[in-house]
Amino acid sequence: MNQNLKIHDIIFQNRVKLHLFETSQRKIWTIVGKEKEHWIDPELNFCSCSGYYFGMLKNKNHVII
């Protein structure tokens, strides 16, 4: 499945959650997968998925939605 179709499915299946921390106004996004949930912090360019982790170890870029 190509990446655009994956993104489309995730959005239109309501598998994206926004967590807004009122005091700091920090936003964390949760993406609900078929087996796991991962959180994304776009301001820090961080994703909790293993692809991001291992990509950082190998010094590769990881696409954060």
N, C-alpha and C positions, 0 to 999 in steps of 0.2 A: 504494500500500500504506500502510495507516495505521501510525502510530508504534508502537502496542502490538503489532501483528503483526510488525513489523520486530524489535522487542526480543525477542519470543518466538522468532523464527527464529534470531537471533544466539545466544541462550543455548542453545537445544536443538540447535543444530548445532555446539556446542563451539567457537565462534569467539571466546571470551573467555579471555584468559590473565592470570594474576596474577603479577607480578614482585615478590617480597618481598626487599628488601635487608636482609640480616641485621644488619649493624652498626647501621644507623640505624632499622630497622623501618619504613622508608618503603615504601609500596605504590603501584605503578604498574600500571594495567590496560591491556592491549592488546586492541583490538577488531579482528578480522580481517575485512575487507570483501571484496567480490568482486574489487576491483582494487587496493586499498591497505590498509595497516594504520594505525591511529591509536592513540595512547596517551592515557590519561586519568589525571589526578591529581585525585581528588575533594577532597583536603584543600586544594588550591590553586584548586579550581574551574576547572581547565584541561583543554582538549581540543586535540589537535594537528590536528583537521580544519579544512578551509577555512571551513566554516560557522561555527565558533567564532571564527576569526580575523576574518572579515569582519563577523560580528555584533558583535564588540567594537569594530571600527572605526566601525560605525554605532550603537554604544551600545545594542545589543539583547541581550536575554537568550538564552542557549543552554542547552538542557536537557542536563544531564550525568547519565547513568544512575547 
